[in-house]
Amino acid sequence: MVDPVIYAAAAVLLAFGAHRWVLLRGERRLPALRFAADFAFCLGAALLVLAPDTAAAIERTAGLPGLAMLVGDALRMTAACFLGLLAAALREPRSPREPVVPREPLPLPLPRPRGVPSVTVLALAVGLVLAVGFFLAAHVRSVAGEVSVPTADRAALAGYDATSLLYVGWQLATVARQIRSRSRFAGTSVLRIGLRLIGWSAAVGVLWTAWGFDDVRQALATGRQTDGEDLVSVVLGFLCVTLIAAGGTATGWARAAAPLRRRRWACRSHLALAPLWTALYQAFPEIALAPPGRRRARRLPRDVQFALYRRVIEIRDGLLLLRPHLPPLGAELEESAAGSAGPAAEAAVIVRALARASSGERSTGAGEFADSHPAGLAAECEVEWLVRVSAAFADAATGSRGLGNVMS
C-alpha cells in the first residue's frame, strides 16, 4: 500500500523536474524556476530512495545498514536547500510601498546581496557533515525493514534525525513565509494562485517534517525506527507533492484552458446577439453572408468564433441599411429615450427604426443612432457593446406593442 503511493509521488516530482529542466535549458534569467525544478527532482529522488522496497534493495546491494536512509535524508536536505534558494530568489529588499531613501549617495551599480544564498548553502554543508557524523557514531543496524542502534548510541541516532528535520523545517518555514508575502504583489491572478499553492505545499511540508520528530522520540525511547517512510509521512508527502505540481504548472493550465474560455465566450456572445440579428435579418435578408437553414438557425456552428464575427458584420450592415428609416430627432424620440444611456438608448432607436422600416416609412434628414461605443477599439470590445445593445433591444422589443410584426 505504501510503496505505490511513494512511487507515484516520486514519478510526479521527477517528471515535473525533468520537464522544467528541458524548458529552462540555457536560461539563466529565471533562477527561481530553476531552483523549483531542482527542488522537485531532489525530492522525487529522495522519495524513490526512501520507499521501503527500494531501501531494502539498496541495503542488500551495498551491504551497509541504513544507507538508504542516509542517502534519502541527504537528498531531502538538498531539496530543502533549493527551496531556500528559491525563497532568496523571490525576495525583494523592501516592499514597493516602502522606498529606500539613502542618507548618503551610494555607488552604482549596487552589488547584489548574496548573503542569504551563502548562508543556505553553508547551512546545508554543515547539516550534511553533522548528519553523516551522527550516522557513523550511531552504529546503525538494519533488521526486517527497521533501523536499530545500541542503547548507548540512541542519542546519536536522535541527533541524526533532528539534524535533517531541523534543516528541512527551517527552509520550508522560510519559503512558506516568503511566498506568502510575494503572492500579494503577483501581477496576474494565475501567478498568485500558483504561488499560494506552492506556499501551501511548504506549509504541508512543515507538518510533514514535524511528524518526522516522532522518529526522534522513538530513537531516544527504543533505539528503533522505520527504515523509510511510514503511512502518515507518505500521505503528507503526497499532498505536498500534489500542491507543488499544481502550483508549478498553474500558468501552463491557464494557457491550456484559454482556448476553452474563448470558445465559451464566443458561444455566449453568439447566442446573446440572436435577438438583434434576427430582427435585422427579417427586415433585411440580404445582410446574411450565408443564409441560415431551418435546423441550423438554433444550433451553434463548429467555428463559433468565425460565426460570431460574421454575425457582428451582418448586424453592422443591417444597421447601415436601417439608417434611412431612423426617426428624426424630435421631442417624441428624446422622451422615449429619457433616462437611458448607451445601449438602452441605441436599442430604443433601433426598435423605432424597425417599426418604420416594416411600414415602409422613410425619413429625410433622419436622426442618428445613440451609439456611444468608441470607434477603433478591439473586436472583443465591439462584440461586448453589441451584446449589451442586443439585450436592451430584446427588453425594448418585448415591451413595445408596435413591433410584434417585426419579431414574429
N, C-alpha and C positions, 0 to 999 in steps of 0.2 A: 504493500500500500504506500509506503514512504518513498521508495525508490522511483516509481513512475512520476510522482509529483515533483521530486527533486530534478529528475532528468528533464521533465517538461519545462520547469523554470529555467534550468541551465540552458536548454536549447533556445528559449526565447531570448535570453540575455546574450548568448553567443551570436545568434543571428542578428540581433539589433546592433551589437558592437561591430560585427563584420560589415554590416550594411552601411553603418556610419563611416567606417574607415574607408570604404570604397568611395562614398560620396565626397569625403573630405580629403581625398588623396591629393597631396601637393598644396593644400590650402592652409596657410599659416595665419590668416587674419581672423580666424574663428577659434581661439584656443578653448573656449568654454565647451563648444560642441565636440572638440577632440577629446577633452577630458571626460565628457559624458560617455563617449564611445569606449574609452579606456576603462572607465569605471564598470560599464556593463560587461565588458569582456572579462575583466578580472573577477568580478563577482560570479559570472557564469562559470568560469573555470573553477572557482572555489566551491561552488555548489556541486559541480561534477566530481571533484576530488573527494568531497565530504559525504557523498552518497554512500550508504553502508556497503553495498556490493562493490563499488569502486574502491573504497577504503580498504576492504578486506583483500581485494586483488592486488593493490599496491603494496600492502604489507607482506603478502605472500611472495611477491616478486622481489622486493628489496630485502626482505628478511630483517627489517628494522621496525620494532613495535612503535606504533603511534606516529609513523612517518606521514601517513595521510592527514592526520590531524594537524601536524606541524605545517605541512605544505598548504593545506586548505586555509588555516588561520592566517598564514603569511599572505596568501592571495587576497583574503578578505581585508586584511590591513592595508594592502596595496590599493585595493579598490576604494577603501575609505580615504586614502591619501589623494587619489584622483578626485574624490568628492570635495576634499578641502581645496584642491587647486581649482576646481570648478567654482566654488564659492568665492575664491580670491579673484578669479577672472571676472566674475559678475559684480564684484564690489566696486563701489564708487567712493572717492574721498569724502564727499558730502552730498546731501540731498540738493537737487536743483533749487529748492526754496531757500537754501542757506548758502549764499555765495560767500566765498572766501575773499576777504579784503586784507592783503598783506600789509603789515606796518612798514616794511622796507621793500624796495624793489628787489625782485628775485631774478636770477639769471635765467635766460631762455636758451634752449628748451629745457623744461623742468625734467629731471630724471624720474623715470617710472618707479614707483615703490615696489620693491621686491622682498620686503621683509616677511610677509605672510607666507608666500610660497616657500621661502627658505626655511621658515620655522616648521612648516608642514612636512617637508621632505626630511629635515633633520630629525623631527619627532618620529617619523616612520623608521628611520635608520636606528635610532635609539631603541624604539619599541621592538624591532626585529631582533636586535642584539640581546635585549633583555629576555625576549621570549625564547630564543634559542638557548640562552644560558639557563633559564629556569627549566626548560625541557630536558637538557642534558643532566641537570642536577637532580631531576625527579626520578631518574632510573625507571622509565616507563616500561610497563609490561602490558601486552595485549592478549586477552583471552576471551574467545567467543563474542567478539564484537564490542568488548568493553576494555577500557584502559584502567589499569590499576597500578598503584605505586606502594612501596613500603610505608609503614606508619611514620617513620622518621622523615619521609620525603613528601608528606601531604602538603606542607606549606609551600614547597617548590612548585607542585602541580597547581595549587591555588594561585600562586603568583603568576604562573604562565597564563592561566585563564584570565586573571584580572588584567594583565598587561594588554592582551589583544582586545579585550572587551572595552577597556577604558579608552584606548586609542580610537577604536571604531565609533564608540558612543560620542566622543568629543567631536569627531569630524561630522557625524550625522547631525548632531545638535547645531553645529556651526552652519552647515549648508541649509538646514531647515529654516533657521533664523534669517539667513541671507536671502534665500529665495523668496521668503515671505515678504520681506521689505522690498525686494526687487520687483515683485509682481505688481506692486502698486503703480510703478512707472512704466509698465509694459505698454507698448504702442497700440497693440490690437488685442481684441478680446480673446482670439485664439491663442496668442502667445501668453496672455495672462492665465488662461486655463491650463496651458501646458506647464507653466512654471508652478502653478499651485498644485497640480498633480504630482510633480517631482518633489515639491515641498512636503506633501502628504506622504509620499513614499519614504522620504527621510524620517518623518515622524514615526511611521510604522517601523522603520529600521531601528529607531531608538528603542521602541518596545521590544523588537527582536533581540537587540543587544541586551536590554535589561533582563529578558528571560534567560539569557546565557549566564547570568550570575548565579543561576541555580547550579551550574557546574562548579562554581567556586564553593558553594555550600557543600555539595557532595564531596568535593575533593578534600575539604577540611574534616568532614564528618566520617566519611567512609574510605577515602583514598581511591574511589572509583568514579568513573563517568563513562557515558556512552561515547564510543569511538565514531563520531559522526553527528548527524542532526537527528533530534527526536521529532515527534509528530507536531508539537506546538511550534517549534522552530521552523519546520517545513511550511506550516500554514502561514505564519507571519512572513517568512521569506517569499513565499509565492505571492502573497498580497503586495509586498514591497516591489517585487519584480513586475507585477501587473501594472501598478501605478507608474513605475518608471517607464515601461514600454508605452503606456497610454500618453504620458506627458511628453516623452521624447518624440512621438510620432503625431502629436496633435496638429501641427501645421500640415503634415502630409495628408492626414484625414480630411482637413479642411479643404485642401486643394482638390482632393478626390471627390468631395461632396459638392464642390462649386457647380459643376455642370448639372447635377440633380436639382440644386436650388434654383439655378437659372431656368431650367425647364419648368419647374413648378411655378415660378413667377410668370413665365410666358403663357402657361396654360390658364392661370387665373386671370391674367390680363386679357387673353384672347376671349375668354368667356365673359368677362366684365364689359367688353366693348360690343357685345352682341346686340343689346337694345338699340344703341345709337346706329350701329352699322345696318341693322335690319330695317330701321325706318328710312335711312338714306337709300338703301338698295331698292326698297319698294317704290320710293319716289323717283329714283334714277337708276334703273337696272344696268345702264351702260358703265357704271363705275366699277363693276366686278371684273377683275382681270381674268378670273376663272369662275364662271357661274357655279354656284353650289348645287349639288344634286339633292334629291329629296331625302335620301338616307344619310348623306354626308353633312347635311346642314347642322345637325346637332352633335356631330362627332368630331373630336379633335384630330387634325391631320398628324402624320408622322413627324414632319419637320415643323413643329409648332412655332418655333421662333421665326422662321421664314413666313409662315402664315400670319403671325402676329404683325410683323412689319408691313406685309402686304395689306392687311386689314387697316392699318393706320393710313397707308397711302390712299386706299379706297375711301376712307372716311374724309380725308382732306380733299379728295376730288369731289366727293358729294357736297361738301361744304362750299366749294367753289361754284358748283352748279346751283346751289341753293341761294347764292348771294343775290341774284336778281329778284328773288322773292322776299327779301328781307323787308320788314315793315319800316316805314320812316321813323326817325327818332322823335316820336310825338309824346305827348303827355301820357297817353294810354300805356305805351311801352315802358316809359320810365316808371309809371306807377306799378306795373306788373312786376318789374324787377326791383322795386324798392326793397331795401333791406337785404338784397342778395349781393354777393361779391364773387368774382372769379367764376368757377364752374357753374354755380347756380344761375348767374346772370346770363352766361352763354347758353345754357340749356333752355332758359326761358325764351331767348331769341330764336333758337332752333325750333322749338315747339310751334311758335307763331309762324315762322317761315314755312315749315312743312304744311301747316294748315292752309296757308296762302297758296303754296305750290299745288296742293291737291285740288284746289278750286280754280287753278289756272290764273290766279291773280298775280300780276307783276307790278313792280314799282319802278318809277324813275326817280333817281336820286335816293336809292334805298339806303337804309342805315348800315351799320357795321356790327359784326359780332363783338361780344364783350370780351373776347379772347385776351385774357391778361397773362397768358403764357409767353414768357420772353422768347423771342426767336433766336435761333442759333445754338440752342442747348443740345445736349446729347439725346440720342434716340430714346434712352430709357426715361429721360425726363418728359419727352413728348408723349410716350406711352402712358406715364403716370398721370399727366394732365388730362389726356383724353379719357382715361378710366374714370377720373373724377367727374368729367363732363357727362360721360355715359350714365353714371349712377344718378347724377342730378337730373338728367334727361328722363330716365326711367321714372323717377318720382314725379316730375312735372307732367309727363305724358299720362301717367296713371290718374292724376288729379284733374287733367284737362278734359272737358266734355267735348270740345270741338276736334279732338284728334283721334277719335275712335276709328274713323275710316282709314287713317294713315297707318295705325299699328295693327289693324286686322289683316 
